[in-house]
Amino acid sequence: MRSLADDTLHDGYVVSVATPRPGSVELRVDASNHPWGPRGWYRVEFVGVREVEGLDAIVGDDWLYEEVHLHPSAGFEYCVLFSRSEFRVVADDVIFEAIPNREGEVE
């Protein structure tokens, strides 16, 4: 979580969401037009998910700001404010990695 907390995906948008396995939530984010910070396409997978809210509403929405909080029953609580919705997840860990864009290249 510390590595993700140091970066923001501000102005990126959520391309897709998935639950690839029990206790896991995955976001694919296009941050190609990010004005500062990491640029490109990213996979953000939350592992050991205990709670999640707002998952269905964030597809196609623009990422604005995020907050991280300690949580008594998990590793952290991660909240994101989008332009039209909000997302909240309580989980134990997160995987944050660059993924190939539509042309197959990592930007």
DRENDOMAR-229187 format. One record per atom (N, C-alpha, C): x, y, z; atom name. Coordinates in nm, 4 decimals, padded with zeros to 6 digits. Layout:
N
       xx       yy       zz atom
        X        Y        Z   CA
...
This chain:
107
       xx       yy       zz atom
  00.0824 -00.1192  00.0000    N
  00.0000  00.0000  00.0000   CA
  00.0867  00.1253  00.0000    C
  00.2012  00.1187  00.0616    N
  00.2876  00.2373  00.0664   CA
  00.3287  00.2836 -00.0728    C
  00.3597  00.1905 -00.1626    N
  00.4003  00.2307 -00.2980   CA
  00.2853  00.2961 -00.3725    C
  00.1640  00.2448 -00.3575    N
  00.0485  00.3057 -00.4236   CA
  00.0138  00.4391 -00.3585    C
  00.0301  00.4487 -00.2274    N
 -00.0022  00.5731 -00.1570   CA
  00.0881  00.6885 -00.1996    C
  00.2068  00.6573 -00.2496    N
  00.2990  00.7618 -00.2954   CA
  00.2644  00.8138 -00.4341    C
  00.1786  00.7439 -00.5055    N
  00.1377  00.7830 -00.6406   CA
 -00.0106  00.8138 -00.6430    C
 -00.0517  00.8890 -00.7426    N
 -00.1934  00.9140 -00.7650   CA
 -00.2245  00.8849 -00.9111    C
 -00.3432  00.8393 -00.9364    N
 -00.3875  00.8164 -01.0741   CA
 -00.4849  00.9259 -01.1167    C
 -00.4716  01.0428 -01.0560    N
 -00.5566  01.1591 -01.0829   CA
 -00.5710  01.1805 -01.2340    C
 -00.6929  01.2020 -01.2779    N
 -00.7304  01.2222 -01.4178   CA
 -00.7247  01.0957 -01.5028    C
 -00.6924  00.9822 -01.4411    N
 -00.7064  00.8566 -01.5124   CA
 -00.8533  00.8169 -01.5103    C
 -00.8899  00.7170 -01.5887    N
 -01.0280  00.6685 -01.5807   CA
 -01.0266  00.5162 -01.5756    C
 -01.1267  00.4634 -01.5088    N
 -01.1360  00.3195 -01.4889   CA
 -01.1924  00.2563 -01.6151    C
 -01.1144  00.1696 -01.6746    N
 -01.1540  00.1004 -01.7969   CA
 -01.2406 -00.0210 -01.7637    C
 -01.2023 -00.0933 -01.6569    N
 -01.2784 -00.2127 -01.6195   CA
 -01.2553 -00.2461 -01.4732    C
 -01.3485 -00.3238 -01.4187    N
 -01.3346 -00.3794 -01.2842   CA
 -01.3642 -00.5287 -01.2936    C
 -01.3025 -00.6045 -01.2037    N
 -01.3244 -00.7492 -01.2034   CA
 -01.3002 -00.8025 -01.0633    C
 -01.3544 -00.9203 -01.0399    N
 -01.3245 -00.9951 -00.9182   CA
 -01.2679 -01.1291 -00.9650    C
 -01.1371 -01.1321 -00.9963    N
 -01.0776 -01.2510 -01.0577   CA
 -01.0795 -01.3761 -00.9709    C
 -01.0890 -01.3593 -00.8412    N
 -01.0978 -01.4725 -00.7478   CA
 -01.1581 -01.4209 -00.6178    C
 -01.2056 -01.5095 -00.5328    N
 -01.2640 -01.4646 -00.4056   CA
 -01.1643 -01.3807 -00.3250    C
 -01.2133 -01.2716 -00.2685    N
 -01.1289 -01.1851 -00.1874   CA
 -01.0372 -01.0948 -00.2662    C
 -01.0650 -01.0782 -00.3954    N
 -00.9800 -00.9968 -00.4821   CA
 -01.0659 -00.9042 -00.5675    C
 -01.0212 -00.7803 -00.5829    N
 -01.0871 -00.6830 -00.6693   CA
 -00.9797 -00.6191 -00.7557    C
 -01.0039 -00.6143 -00.8874    N
 -00.9051 -00.5605 -00.9800   CA
 -00.9630 -00.4447 -01.0592    C
 -00.8870 -00.3349 -01.0642    N
 -00.9218 -00.2190 -01.1461   CA
 -00.8187 -00.2064 -01.2573    C
 -00.8639 -00.1747 -01.3775    N
 -00.7737 -00.1394 -01.4880   CA
 -00.7971  00.0091 -01.5135    C
 -00.6883  00.0862 -01.5075    N
 -00.6989  00.2314 -01.5145   CA
 -00.6126  00.2838 -01.6289    C
 -00.6723  00.3670 -01.7144    N
 -00.5988  00.4348 -01.8204   CA
 -00.5587  00.5722 -01.7683    C
 -00.4313  00.5866 -01.7367    N
 -00.3774  00.7148 -01.6892   CA
 -00.2821  00.7728 -01.7942    C
 -00.3114  00.7480 -01.9207    N
 -00.2250  00.7947 -02.0298   CA
 -00.2148  00.9459 -02.0366    C
 -00.3189  01.0155 -01.9933    N
 -00.3193  01.1619 -01.9985   CA
 -00.2932  01.2239 -01.8617    C
 -00.2325  01.1476 -01.7738    N
 -00.2036  01.1931 -01.6386   CA
 -00.1118  01.3156 -01.6444    C
 -00.1492  01.4280 -01.5791    N
 -00.0676  01.5490 -01.5873   CA
  00.0614  01.5413 -01.5065    C
  00.0669  01.4575 -01.4039    N
  00.1872  01.4377 -01.3232   CA
  00.1792  01.2969 -01.2659    C
  00.2890  01.2428 -01.2240    N
  00.2870  01.1074 -01.1691   CA
  00.2927  01.0025 -01.2779    C
  00.2556  00.8792 -01.2445    N
  00.2692  00.7704 -01.3413   CA
  00.1753  00.7881 -01.4609    C
  00.2279  00.7583 -01.5786    N
  00.1497  00.7666 -01.7025   CA
  00.1427  00.6303 -01.7665    C
  00.0274  00.5963 -01.8196    N
  00.0105  00.4689 -01.8882   CA
 -00.1124  00.3961 -01.8394    C
 -00.1126  00.2670 -01.8611    N
 -00.2222  00.1807 -01.8185   CA
 -00.1760  00.1038 -01.6958    C
 -00.2653  00.0892 -01.5971    N
 -00.2280  00.0259 -01.4712   CA
 -00.3325 -00.0749 -01.4263    C
 -00.2810 -00.1775 -01.3593    N
 -00.3651 -00.2771 -01.2930   CA
 -00.3482 -00.2549 -01.1437    C
 -00.4601 -00.2349 -01.0756    N
 -00.4600 -00.2176 -00.9309   CA
 -00.5454 -00.3311 -00.8756    C
 -00.4797 -00.4273 -00.8113    N
 -00.5520 -00.5418 -00.7566   CA
 -00.5447 -00.5389 -00.6045    C
 -00.6598 -00.5368 -00.5420    N
 -00.6694 -00.5429 -00.3972   CA
 -00.6876 -00.6883 -00.3572    C
 -00.6068 -00.7335 -00.2607    N
 -00.6044 -00.8731 -00.2190   CA
 -00.6446 -00.8804 -00.0712    C
 -00.7150 -00.9867 -00.0359    N
 -00.7625 -01.0001  00.1014   CA
 -00.8733 -00.9008  00.1309    C
 -00.9605 -00.8818  00.0316    N
 -01.0680 -00.7826  00.0423   CA
 -01.1712 -00.8292  00.1444    C
 -01.2000 -00.7391  00.2364    N
 -01.3018 -00.7651  00.3394   CA
 -01.4319 -00.6912  00.3092    C
 -01.4192 -00.5706  00.2526    N
 -01.5356 -00.4889  00.2178   CA
 -01.5037 -00.4126  00.0894    C
 -01.6071 -00.3893  00.0084    N
 -01.5916 -00.3058 -00.1108   CA
 -01.7245 -00.2357 -00.1369    C
 -01.7162 -00.1096 -00.1736    N
 -01.8351 -00.0292 -00.2048   CA
 -01.8096  00.0521 -00.3305    C
 -01.9123  00.0665 -00.4121    N
 -01.9059  00.1535 -00.5288   CA
 -01.8381  00.0949 -00.6503    C
 -01.8124 -00.0328 -00.6517    N
 -01.7369 -00.0959 -00.7602   CA
 -01.8048 -00.0790 -00.8957    C
 -01.9336 -00.1030 -00.9034    N
 -02.0040 -00.0968 -01.0321   CA
 -02.0129  00.0442 -01.0895    C
 -02.0122  00.1449 -01.0047    N
 -02.0318  00.2829 -01.0509   CA
 -01.9055  00.3486 -01.1064    C
 -01.7879  00.2892 -01.0860    N
 -01.6645  00.3598 -01.1221   CA
 -01.6165  00.3358 -01.2648    C
 -01.6712  00.2367 -01.3341    N
 -01.6272  00.2101 -01.4721   CA
 -01.6599  00.3308 -01.5594    C
 -01.5585  00.3826 -01.6268    N
 -01.5740  00.4993 -01.7131   CA
 -01.5653  00.6319 -01.6404    C
 -01.5470  00.6278 -01.5101    N
 -01.5424  00.7509 -01.4310   CA
 -01.3984  00.7998 -01.4167    C
 -01.3837  00.9300 -01.3943    N
 -01.2529  00.9940 -01.3828   CA
 -01.2050  00.9971 -01.2387    C
 -01.0848  00.9471 -01.2165    N
 -01.0214  00.9394 -01.0849   CA
 -00.9809  01.0797 -01.0424    C
 -01.0207  01.1202 -00.9229    N
 -00.9815  01.2516 -00.8716   CA
 -00.8815  01.2381 -00.7571    C
 -00.9282  01.2004 -00.6389    N
 -00.8412  01.1983 -00.5217   CA
 -00.8606  01.0702 -00.4425    C
 -00.7573  01.0308 -00.3698    N
 -00.7622  00.9099 -00.2902   CA
 -00.7115  00.9367 -00.1492    C
 -00.7557  00.8510 -00.0570    N
 -00.7124  00.8544  00.0830   CA
 -00.6848  00.7122  00.1283    C
 -00.5885  00.6976  00.2188    N
 -00.5584  00.5690  00.2784   CA
 -00.5703  00.5833  00.4294    C
 -00.6352  00.4849  00.4916    N
 -00.6513  00.4840  00.6364   CA
 -00.6147  00.3459  00.6897    C
 -00.5637  00.3406  00.8106    N
 -00.5465  00.2121  00.8773   CA
 -00.6844  00.1574  00.9097    C
 -00.6953  00.0258  00.9131    N
 -00.8246 -00.0354  00.9428   CA
 -00.8036 -00.1435  01.0487    C
 -00.8910 -00.1520  01.1494    N
 -00.8695 -00.2471  01.2592   CA
 -00.8792 -00.3946  01.2207    C
 -00.9516 -00.4280  01.1136    N
 -00.9662 -00.5698  01.0783   CA
 -00.8965 -00.6075  00.9483    C
 -00.8179 -00.5143  00.8903    N
 -00.7453 -00.5422  00.7661   CA
 -00.6217 -00.4524  00.7622    C
 -00.5475 -00.4632  00.6554    N
 -00.4267 -00.3820  00.6420   CA
 -00.4545 -00.2344  00.6237    C
 -00.5639 -00.2019  00.5501    N
 -00.5924 -00.0620  00.5199   CA
 -00.7340 -00.0459  00.4663    C
 -00.7759  00.0784  00.4608    N
 -00.8986  00.1192  00.3931   CA
 -00.8553  00.2209  00.2886    C
 -00.8938  00.1994  00.1626    N
 -00.8543  00.2863  00.0521   CA
 -00.9815  00.3445 -00.0078    C
 -00.9891  00.4775 -00.0141    N
 -01.1071  00.5464 -00.0648   CA
 -01.0675  00.6347 -00.1824    C
 -01.1471  00.6311 -00.2883    N
 -01.1204  00.7141 -00.4058   CA
 -01.2451  00.7946 -00.4386    C
 -01.2245  00.9232 -00.4590    N
 -01.3304  01.0114 -00.5070   CA
 -01.3149  01.0227 -00.6579    C
 -01.4204  00.9901 -00.7296    N
 -01.4243  01.0032 -00.8750   CA
 -01.5110  01.1236 -00.9092    C
 -01.5171  01.1598 -01.0351    N
 -01.5955  01.2783 -01.0724   CA
 -01.7454  01.2580 -01.0506    C
 -01.7950  01.1324 -01.0625    N
 -01.9385  01.1071 -01.0454   CA
 -01.9701  01.0002 -00.9416    C
 -01.8688  00.9456 -00.8779    N
 -01.8931  00.8360 -00.7835   CA
 -01.7804  00.8274 -00.6809    C
 -01.7934  00.7296 -00.5932    N
 -01.6912  00.7033 -00.4917   CA
 -01.6668  00.5530 -00.4835    C
 -01.5459  00.5172 -00.4428    N
 -01.5060  00.3777 -00.4282   CA
 -01.4364  00.3612 -00.2935    C
 -01.4646  00.2504 -00.2268    N
 -01.4025  00.2214 -00.0980   CA
 -01.3734  00.0724 -00.0918    C
 -01.2525  00.0386 -00.0459    N
 -01.2165 -00.1015 -00.0286   CA
 -01.1378 -00.1169  00.1014    C
 -01.1667 -00.2239  00.1732    N
 -01.0913 -00.2617  00.2923   CA
 -01.0212 -00.3919  00.2550    C
 -00.8879 -00.3922  00.2602    N
 -00.8117 -00.5076  00.2131   CA
 -00.6806 -00.5212  00.2905    C
 -00.6124 -00.6318  00.2655    N
 -00.4843 -00.6583  00.3305   CA
 -00.3647 -00.6129  00.2480    C
 -00.3772 -00.6158  00.1156    N
 -00.2620 -00.5848  00.0311   CA
 -00.3114 -00.5316 -00.1026    C
 -00.2197 -00.4739 -00.1799    N
 -00.2523 -00.4223 -00.3122   CA
 -00.1352 -00.4492 -00.4054    C
 -00.1672 -00.4822 -00.5292    N
 -00.0673 -00.4986 -00.6349   CA
 -00.0912 -00.3853 -00.7333    C
  00.0112 -00.3067 -00.7578    N
  00.0019 -00.1904 -00.8468   CA
  00.1092 -00.2068 -00.9528    C
  00.0663 -00.2266 -01.0788    N
  00.1653 -00.2505 -01.1832   CA
  00.1218 -00.1909 -01.3158    C
  00.2209 -00.1507 -01.3947    N
  00.1952 -00.1039 -01.5304   CA
  00.1573 -00.2235 -01.6157    C
  00.0643 -00.2027 -01.7078    N
  00.0232 -00.3091 -01.7997   CA
  00.0336 -00.2563 -01.9424    C
  00.0415 -00.3465 -02.0384    N
  00.0451 -00.3008 -02.1778   CA
 -00.0813 -00.2233 -02.2138    C
 -00.0640 -00.1201 -02.2951    N
 -00.1807 -00.0433 -02.3402   CA
 -00.2465 -00.1174 -02.4562    C
 -00.3383 -00.0548 -02.5207    N
 -00.4115 -00.1219 -02.6293   CA
 -00.3217 -00.1670 -02.7432    C
 -00.2083 -00.1002 -02.7605    N
 -00.1156 -00.1373 -02.8664   CA
 -00.0146 -00.2415 -02.8175    C
 -00.0264 -00.2852 -02.6913    N
  00.0628 -00.3883 -02.6393   CA
  00.1918 -00.3353 -02.5818    C
  00.2055 -00.2046 -02.5640    N
  00.3281 -00.1469 -02.5105   CA
  00.3031 -00.0853 -02.3743    C
  00.4029 -00.0927 -02.2885    N
  00.3955 -00.0232 -02.1609   CA
  00.4480  00.1173 -02.1845    C
  00.3685  00.2151 -02.1448    N
  00.4083  00.3541 -02.1683   CA
  00.5012  00.4020 -02.0591    C
